[in-house]
Every structure is written in structure tokens, then in C-alpha cells.
Amino acid sequence: MTDISGQSFVIAAFWETHPGEEAVVANLLRSFLPQAQKEPGVRQFQIHQNTAKPREFFFYEVFANEAAFADHQQTEHFKTIIQGQALAKLAKRERVQFHFI
């Protein structure tokens, strides 16, 4: 098991798509997720879709540190899939940052 204590940096993100965009966003996230999980600074990266409200998505991301999170946002897959395609399909986007204690 990987040690994710110490300086680990956690992001909890919540997305809600515009009506009718949930399937498109889910497909974009399916292509994005395996690429994000392979990044060197990523300790854990999971994306969940709400079963009762399919327009809602929850992200749980653990990075080695804040620098790894910054690096994540500069990757080609983040810029192309998230910034370039997914964000325009969202009605709401929220991110909260945490550190392990």
C-alpha cells in the first residue's frame, strides 16, 4: 500500500452538468480518468457519478503534494478534455482542498 500521509494534498470536486450533457461528460471523464491515474504525482484519483442524480459527479483526488496538483492541471489531457471540452458543459463546479492530518 502506498503511503499517502504527510504532505498529501486532497481535492474533492463536485460537478453538475447542464441538462442533457451528463452522458457526454461521463464519456469524457471515462477517457480522462486512466490518464490522470497514471500521473507520477497522483496517489489516488476516482470519479463517481450520482446514481439518483446523473448530472452530478464527485471527484476524489489525492496528490503527493500541492506541486503535483499544479502539474496535473498542466497536463495535455487536463487541458484538452477538462478545460477544452468538459467545463463548457457544466452548470456548476466546486473544488475543496484538504491535507491529511
QUITA-V831017 format. One record per run of one state. SS is the DSSP state (H for helix, E for strand, - for the rest). FROM is the first residue (numbers start at 1). TO is the last residue. Records with the same first field share a line. If there is no record, write none. Layout:
SS->FROM-TO  FROM-TO
//
This chain:
-->1-8  18-21  38-41  50-55  64-65  73-75  100-101
E->9-17  42-49  56-63  90-99
H->22-37  66-72  76-89
//
